[in-house]
Amino acid sequence: MDARLAEIWDKVLNVLKEEIMSEVSYNTWIKGLKPLKYENNIFLISVPNELTLDIINQRYQLLFKETFKHVLNESIEVKYIIGDLKENKSNIKSKSISKVSDTRSEDRVGSLNSKYTFESFVIGNSNRFAHAASVAVAESPAKTYNPLFLYGGVGLGKTHLMQAIGHHILELNKDSKVVYVSSEKFTNELINSIRYDKNPEFRNKYRNVDVLLVDDIQFIAGKESTQEEFFHTFNELYEARKQIIISSDRPPNEIPTLEDRLRTRFAWGLQADIQAPDFETRIAILRKKAEIEGYTVPSDVLVYIATKIKSNIRELEGALIRVIAYSSLTNNNNINVDLAAEALKDIISSNQTKNITINLIQEIVAEYYNVSIQDLKSQRRTRNVTYPRQVAMYLGRKLTDMSLPKIGDEFGGRDHTTVIHSCDKISNALENDITLENSIKVLTKKIKDE
């Protein structure tokens, strides 16, 4: 470390430690930081792990900026990386937003998260097929499965796999143009392109690519202009033998109000689903996350978390981070099951619901609307029966893991499309119907408390 860099850093630390921060906060979040370089009005700081980076960005970003301004008598930009410069040549993280002149660079680096790689993806029975398909596509874009359609619930790793494909393709060919976009961003950019008469630029961005990754495609359902634009984008890329990867929370045939021509095209390639991780996979995910964060967490604590959090990977990793943060903030380095239980008590209490069944939902909904369970299962189409039936189907979809066909079976053998229609009708009504919203809240509480 050169003398000038060390001098500035020491002054900054002294201001933080002596005048502003508590000793606990300083020792927990600041003490482990290291200055890397100061040039071109940018001060680069190394942080030990992702948790510390998140805390710095959330709590201390402005404080650092003001402190450096005080020490240097001028405003500078403060940036952070995890680890050292060798490990992070292209992974400088900052809250500031800078203009990127090279569109290709923006598409390749700016839109892909560096932590979403095949190396960091934990493989288990719930995602093995989707992982294998993703690797195959990454090894041979547009030659194996095109499009690749990944589907599964929230927080199960779809985005991770999609971006891992992008990273791997760029590793094999750094000149490939890879674009990752959420369907919401795609829609917003389309709207802006129409508003500001920039449709050619929009089309060039998404049609002049080698690989297009579109996340959460289900959100274009019902948006006619977006579906029209994406249809032509899909066709142009497909005919040019460019790779298309799409993700959704459900398979194409279960996405309501999706145009048939898109539904058909999504089925041209390969569809791969991702399920909730089993116990062994949850343990492996937690172990990997702890390793990435640079913490040693006892096996019995990992088992405890994996036993209590079963829903998805995002909540699972979030629970681990919460335990680690609780240990740091309470100055307790002994991470054990008791500490984990205390750190997660709020989360666990909200997750410890009993096994909710369709039959239970039918009982409570029938009682609430003063109809019989037999009515809900019958073919009757009067409003006093169809409305409670739709509510019950909606709650069945929301509160259980049952598939749409199985839910339909529980309501007199109805087709899964009927369940989709019912769920969509209630979802749409909830946007404007306060009475229905209150009813859903009451019913949900009754079902969970029963």
C-alpha positions in Angstrom: 0.0 0.0 0.0 1.5 3.4 -1.0 1.9 6.0 1.6 -0.7 8.4 0.2 -3.4 5.7 0.1 -2.5 4.6 3.6 -2.6 8.2 4.9 -6.0 8.9 3.4 -7.5 5.7 4.7 -6.2 6.2 8.2 -7.7 9.7 8.4 -11.1 8.3 7.1 -11.0 5.5 9.7 -10.2 7.9 12.5 -13.1 10.2 11.6 -15.5 7.2 11.5 -14.3 5.6 14.6 -13.8 8.6 16.9 -16.5 11.0 15.8 -19.4 9.1 14.2 -19.7 5.3 14.6 -20.2 3.1 17.6 -17.4 0.7 18.5 -19.6 -2.3 17.8 -20.6 -1.1 14.3 -17.0 -0.1 13.5 -15.6 -3.5 14.5 -18.3 -5.4 12.8 -18.5 -3.7 9.4 -15.6 -1.3 8.9 -12.5 -2.9 10.5 -12.2 -5.6 7.9 -12.3 -3.2 4.9 -9.1 -2.6 2.9 -8.1 0.3 0.6 -7.0 -0.9 -2.8 -6.3 2.2 -4.9 -7.1 5.9 -5.3 -6.9 7.3 -8.8 -9.0 9.3 -11.3 -11.0 10.6 -8.3 -12.2 7.1 -7.4 -11.3 5.4 -4.1 -11.6 1.6 -4.4 -12.3 -0.4 -1.2 -12.1 -4.2 -0.7 -14.9 -5.8 1.4 -14.6 -9.3 2.8 -17.9 -10.7 1.7 -21.3 -10.0 0.1 -23.1 -9.5 3.5 -20.6 -6.7 4.4 -21.1 -5.1 0.9 -24.8 -5.1 1.3 -24.6 -3.5 4.8 -22.2 -0.8 3.5 -24.4 0.0 0.6 -27.5 0.1 2.7 -26.2 2.0 5.8 -22.9 3.6 5.2 -22.6 4.6 1.5 -23.4 8.3 2.1 -21.4 8.4 5.3 -18.3 7.2 3.5 -18.8 9.7 0.8 -19.2 12.6 3.2 -16.2 11.4 5.3 -13.9 11.3 2.2 -15.1 14.8 1.2 -14.2 16.0 4.7 -10.7 14.4 4.6 -9.9 15.4 1.0 -11.8 18.7 0.8 -13.4 17.5 -2.4 -16.1 15.1 -3.6 -14.9 11.7 -4.9 -16.5 8.5 -6.0 -16.2 5.5 -3.6 -16.5 2.0 -5.0 -16.3 -1.5 -3.5 -15.4 -4.9 -4.6 -15.5 -8.3 -2.8 -12.0 -9.6 -2.4 -9.0 -8.2 -4.3 -8.4 -6.7 -7.7 -7.2 -9.9 -9.3 -10.5 -11.7 -8.4 -12.7 -8.7 -9.5 -11.3 -7.2 -12.7 -14.8 -6.6 -13.9 -16.9 -6.8 -10.8 -16.7 -3.3 -9.3 -19.9 -2.7 -7.4 -21.2 0.8 -6.7 -24.4 2.6 -5.9 -23.6 5.3 -8.4 -25.0 5.0 -11.9 -22.5 5.8 -14.7 -23.1 6.2 -18.4 -21.9 3.3 -20.5 -20.9 4.4 -24.0 -20.5 0.9 -25.4 -23.8 -0.8 -25.7 -22.2 -4.2 -26.2 -20.3 -3.8 -22.9 -23.5 -2.8 -21.1 -25.4 -5.8 -22.4 -22.6 -8.2 -21.5 -21.5 -6.9 -18.1 -24.2 -4.6 -16.8 -27.1 -6.9 -17.1 -25.5 -10.1 -15.8 -24.9 -10.7 -12.1 -21.4 -12.0 -11.6 -22.4 -14.3 -8.8 -24.9 -16.3 -11.0 -22.6 -18.9 -12.5 -22.7 -22.6 -13.1 -19.9 -23.0 -10.5 -22.0 -21.4 -7.8 -25.2 -23.3 -8.7 -26.0 -26.2 -6.3 -27.4 -29.2 -8.2 -30.0 -31.5 -6.7 -32.8 -33.8 -7.8 -35.2 -30.8 -8.0 -33.1 -28.9 -10.7 -30.8 -31.6 -12.2 -32.6 -31.7 -15.6 -32.9 -27.9 -15.9 -29.2 -27.6 -15.0 -28.2 -30.2 -17.6 -30.3 -28.5 -20.3 -28.8 -25.1 -19.4 -25.2 -26.4 -19.7 -26.1 -28.0 -23.0 -27.4 -24.7 -24.4 -24.4 -22.8 -23.0 -22.0 -25.2 -24.7 -23.8 -25.1 -28.1 -26.0 -22.0 -28.4 -28.9 -22.4 -30.9 -27.8 -25.9 -31.8 -29.3 -28.0 -29.1 -32.5 -26.6 -27.7 -34.0 -23.4 -29.0 -35.8 -21.9 -27.2 -35.0 -23.2 -23.8 -38.0 -22.5 -21.5 -37.2 -22.8 -17.7 -40.2 -22.7 -15.4 -40.7 -23.0 -11.6 -41.8 -21.1 -8.5 -40.3 -17.9 -7.1 -36.8 -18.1 -5.8 -35.9 -21.6 -7.1 -33.0 -20.6 -9.3 -34.4 -19.8 -12.8 -32.6 -16.4 -12.9 -29.4 -18.0 -11.7 -29.4 -20.6 -14.4 -30.3 -18.1 -17.1 -27.5 -15.8 -16.2 -25.1 -18.7 -15.8 -25.8 -19.6 -19.4 -24.9 -16.0 -20.4 -21.7 -16.0 -18.4 -20.6 -19.4 -19.9 -21.3 -18.3 -23.5 -19.2 -15.2 -22.9 -16.4 -17.3 -21.4 -16.4 -19.4 -24.6 -16.7 -16.4 -26.9 -16.1 -13.0 -25.4 -17.4 -11.3 -28.6 -20.9 -12.9 -28.3 -23.6 -10.3 -27.7 -25.6 -11.6 -24.7 -28.6 -9.6 -23.5 -30.6 -10.4 -20.3 -33.8 -8.6 -19.7 -36.9 -9.0 -17.5 -40.2 -9.0 -19.4 -41.2 -5.9 -17.3 -38.1 -4.0 -18.5 -38.8 -5.2 -22.1 -42.3 -3.8 -21.8 -41.2 -0.5 -20.3 -38.5 0.0 -23.0 -41.0 -0.8 -25.7 -43.5 1.8 -24.3 -40.7 4.5 -24.1 -39.6 3.6 -27.6 -43.1 4.3 -28.9 -43.5 7.4 -26.9 -40.2 9.0 -28.0 -40.3 7.6 -31.5 -37.2 5.3 -31.0 -38.6 2.0 -32.2 -35.7 1.3 -34.5 -33.2 1.6 -31.6 -35.4 -0.7 -29.5 -35.6 -3.3 -32.1 -31.9 -3.1 -32.9 -31.1 -3.7 -29.2 -33.1 -6.9 -28.9 -32.8 -8.3 -32.4 -29.2 -7.7 -33.1 -28.0 -10.2 -30.5 -26.5 -13.7 -30.3 -28.3 -14.7 -27.1 -31.5 -13.2 -25.7 -32.5 -14.1 -22.1 -36.0 -13.0 -21.0 -36.9 -13.5 -17.4 -40.5 -13.8 -16.1 -42.2 -14.0 -19.5 -45.6 -14.6 -17.8 -45.9 -10.8 -17.2 -46.3 -10.1 -20.9 -49.6 -12.0 -20.8 -52.5 -9.7 -21.6 -50.2 -7.0 -23.0 -51.1 -7.1 -26.7 -48.4 -4.7 -28.0 -45.7 -6.3 -26.0 -46.7 -9.8 -27.2 -46.8 -8.5 -30.8 -43.3 -7.0 -30.5 -41.9 -10.1 -28.8 -43.4 -12.4 -31.4 -41.5 -10.6 -34.2 -38.3 -10.4 -32.1 -38.6 -14.2 -31.4 -39.1 -15.0 -35.1 -36.2 -12.9 -36.3 -33.8 -14.3 -33.7 -35.0 -17.9 -34.3 -34.7 -17.6 -38.1 -31.2 -16.2 -37.7 -30.3 -19.2 -35.5 -29.7 -17.1 -32.4 -30.3 -18.6 -28.9 -33.4 -17.7 -26.9 -33.8 -18.6 -23.2 -37.0 -17.8 -21.4 -38.2 -18.2 -17.8 -41.6 -18.2 -16.2 -43.3 -19.2 -13.0 -45.4 -21.8 -15.0 -45.3 -23.7 -18.3 -46.5 -22.0 -21.5 -49.8 -23.8 -21.6 -50.7 -22.5 -18.1 -49.9 -18.8 -18.8 -53.3 -17.1 -19.2 -54.1 -14.7 -22.0 -50.8 -15.6 -23.7 -51.3 -15.6 -27.5 -51.4 -19.1 -29.0 -48.7 -18.2 -31.5 -46.3 -17.5 -28.7 -47.4 -20.5 -26.7 -46.6 -22.6 -29.8 -43.2 -21.1 -30.3 -42.2 -21.5 -26.7 -42.9 -25.3 -27.2 -40.6 -25.5 -30.2 -37.5 -26.2 -28.0 -37.2 -27.7 -24.6 -39.2 -27.0 -21.4 -37.5 -27.8 -18.1 -39.0 -27.3 -14.7 -37.4 -26.5 -11.4 -39.0 -27.8 -8.2 -38.5 -26.7 -4.5 -35.2 -28.2 -3.2 -35.3 -31.4 -1.1 -33.7 -31.5 2.3 -30.2 -32.7 1.1 -30.2 -29.9 -1.6 -31.2 -27.3 1.0 -28.2 -28.4 3.1 -25.9 -28.2 0.2 -27.2 -24.7 -0.8 -26.7 -23.4 2.7 -23.2 -24.8 2.9 -22.3 -23.2 -0.4 -23.7 -19.9 0.6 -21.7 -19.9 3.9 -18.6 -20.7 2.0 -19.2 -17.9 -0.5 -19.8 -15.5 2.4 -16.6 -16.6 4.1 -18.2 -18.0 7.3 -18.0 -21.4 9.0 -21.4 -22.4 10.2 -21.8 -25.6 12.2 -23.7 -28.5 10.5 -26.4 -28.7 13.1 -27.3 -25.0 12.4 -27.5 -25.7 8.7 -29.7 -28.7 9.4 -31.9 -26.5 11.7 -32.3 -23.9 9.0 -33.0 -26.5 6.2 -35.6 -28.1 8.4 -37.4 -24.9 9.1 -37.2 -23.1 5.7 -38.5 -25.3 2.8 -40.1 -22.9 0.4 -37.4 -21.6 -1.9 -33.7 -20.9 -2.2 -34.1 -17.2 -1.8 -35.7 -17.5 1.6 -33.3 -20.2 2.6 -30.2 -18.1 1.8 -31.9 -15.1 3.4 -32.3 -17.1 6.6 -28.6 -18.0 6.7 -27.6 -14.3 6.1 -29.9 -13.3 8.9 -28.3 -15.8 11.3 -24.8 -14.5 10.4 -25.9 -10.9 10.7 -27.5 -11.6 14.1 -24.3 -13.2 15.3 -22.2 -10.2 14.2 -24.6 -7.5 15.5 -24.9 -9.1 18.9 -21.2 -9.6 19.1 -21.7 -13.4 19.5 -19.3 -15.4 17.5 -20.7 -18.7 18.7 -23.2 -19.6 16.0 -25.3 -22.4 17.4 -28.9 -23.7 17.1 -30.1 -21.5 20.0 -28.7 -18.4 18.3 -30.3 -19.5 15.0 -33.6 -20.1 16.6 -33.6 -16.6 18.2 -32.5 -14.9 14.9 -35.2 -16.7 12.9 -38.1 -16.8 15.4 -40.2 -14.3 13.4 -39.5 -16.0 10.1 -40.1 -19.5 11.4 -43.4 -18.6 13.2 -44.8 -17.3 9.9 -43.6 -20.3 8.0 -44.7 -23.0 10.5 -48.1 -23.5 9.0 -49.6 -26.9 9.0 -50.2 -28.9 5.9 -53.0 -27.1 4.2 -55.3 -29.2 2.0 -57.9 -28.4 -0.6 -60.5 -30.1 1.6 -59.7 -27.7 4.4 -60.0 -24.7 2.1 -63.3 -26.0 0.7 -64.7 -26.4 4.3 -63.8 -22.9 5.4 -64.8 -21.2 2.1 -68.1 -23.1 2.1 -68.9 -22.0 5.6 -67.9 -18.4 4.9 -70.2 -18.1 1.9 -72.9 -20.3 3.3 -72.8 -23.0 0.7 -72.0 -26.7 0.9 -68.7 -28.4 -0.1 -70.8 -30.4 -2.5 -71.9 -27.1 -4.1 -68.3 -26.2 -4.7 -67.7 -29.6 -6.4 -70.9 -29.6 -8.4 -71.6 -28.4 -11.9 -73.9 -25.6 -10.7 -73.2 -22.2 -12.4 -75.3 -19.8 -10.3 -73.2 -16.9 -9.0 -73.8 -17.8 -5.3 -71.9 -21.0 -6.1 -69.4 -20.1 -8.9 -68.0 -17.1 -7.0 -67.1 -19.1 -3.8 -65.8 -21.9 -6.0 -63.4 -19.4 -7.8 -62.3 -18.0 -4.4 -61.6 -21.5 -3.2 -59.6 -22.4 -6.3 -57.6 -19.2 -6.0 -56.8 -20.0 -2.4 -55.9 -23.5 -3.3 -53.4 -22.2 -5.9 -52.0 -19.6 -3.4 -51.8 -21.7 -0.2 -50.9 -25.2 -1.5 -48.2 -26.7 -3.8 -50.8 -28.7 -5.7 -50.7 -28.6 -9.5 -53.5 -27.0 -11.4 -54.8 -30.3 -12.8 -54.9 -31.7 -9.2 -56.8 -28.7 -7.9 -59.3 -29.1 -10.7 -59.8 -32.7 -9.8 -60.7 -31.6 -6.2 -63.4 -29.5 -7.6 -65.5 -32.1 -9.4 -62.9 -33.1 -12.0 -62.6 -29.7 -13.6 -60.0 -29.0 -16.3 -56.8 -27.0 -15.3 -57.8 -24.2 -17.6 -60.9 -23.6 -15.5 -58.6 -23.3 -12.4 -56.5 -20.8 -14.3 -59.5 -18.8 -15.3 -60.8 -18.7 -11.7 -57.5 -17.6 -10.3 -57.1 -14.9 -12.9 -60.6 -13.6 -12.3 -60.1 -13.3 -8.5 -56.6 -11.8 -9.0 -58.0 -9.2 -11.3 -60.9 -8.4 -9.1 -58.5 -8.0 -6.1 -57.0 -4.9 -7.7 -60.2 -2.9 -7.3 -62.5 -4.8 -4.9 -61.7 -3.9 -1.3 -64.5 -6.2 0.0 -63.0 -9.2 -1.8 -59.5 -8.3 -0.6 -60.7 -8.3 3.1 -62.5 -11.6 2.5 -59.4 -13.2 1.1 -57.4 -12.0 4.2 -60.0 -13.3 6.6 -60.2 -16.7 4.8 -56.4 -17.0 4.6 -56.1 -16.4 8.3 -58.9 -18.8 9.1 -57.2 -21.5 7.0 -53.8 -21.0 8.5 -55.1 -20.8 12.0 -57.4 -23.8 11.8 
